[in-house]
Amino acid sequence: MEKNPSLSIVVPVYCAEKTLDTLVDQLVKTLPALTNQYEIILVNDGSKDNSWQLIEDLAQKNPFITGINLMRNYGQHNALLCGIRAAKHEIIITMDDDLQHPPETIHFLLEKMEEGYDVVYGSPINEQHGLLRDAASMTTKIVMQNMMNVDTARYVSAYRAFRTQLRDSFANYQGSTVSIDVLLTWGTNRFGYVKVEHHSRYAGESHYTFRKLVSHAMNMITGFSTIPLRISSGIGFFFTLFGVVVFLYALLRYLISGGSTVPGFTFLASVIAIFSGAQLFALGIMGEYLARMHFRLMDKPSYAVKDKVEHE
């Protein structure tokens, strides 16, 4: 493959002191064969071990490594956003710190991009997770597919390559809830994927638990879509129709039975059902507008940087 374009490797780091050296060594062996210019950006997301000290040492020894230390743990996607904004080269590659994404497969992503894609995912052939984690991951991907409105969403992975210019579409984004994959849809709909090997963890245990994956899915639903509000509108509309049916039934029953039912009860019940449904329907519509205002008024930062270290 031609040694072009230049690459920025962004790695969110959380308690990865046992894997960072090996990851960097593998990247150093792989990247020179792909490009003449590259950098590795390691973003420490509030690690509780000595990850930041290791990052500092690596950055001092290697001119192509930049270390960023966040004030606290903000989450994987928030850390990724920080690293993406610091990237200097033409294509950004994001990968985990646990060696489950083999650096020697980066060229597959780049080759797929040459077909005209702006974003390419390295979708695992066989994921090395437990049953609950796999189920949560699949649920998240289904949510992503509904939100991103592209078929490729089912192949979403933390191992991705995309053109750096896409970050211009979310350059002004601020908010504590971040989904890199959703933000990328703001700039393009040309998504692709390739199947790659997915190794088991080199050391330690995954910090992305079933609970965190479900929480991430819920944050995406409420933070980047109006799906819950539309569900509320649907429920309101359904009960409005239900109330009308009950009212018609009560009216017909009254006419057929000649007024033998309890006077006023069925009529009152149907009217309450109609107006309750109508209220929910109206609240759903107002919620749609409030959601749009909410998206524009959010100003909570996605992250805060404590330290940054580069080769001197």
Secondary structure by P-SEA (a helix, b strand, c coil): cccccbbbbbbbbccccccaaaaaaaaaaccccccccbbbbbbbcccccaaaaaaaaaaaacccbbbbbccccccaaaaaaaaaaaccccbbbbbbccccccccaaaaaaaaaaccccbbbbccccccccaaaaaaaaaaaaaaaaaacccccccccccccccccccccccccccccccaaaaaaacccccbbbbbbbbccccccccccaaaaaaaaaaaaacccaaaaaaaaaaaaaaaaaaaaaaaaaaaaaaaaccccccaaaaaaaaaaaaaaaaaaaaaaaaaaaaaaaaaaccccccccccccccc
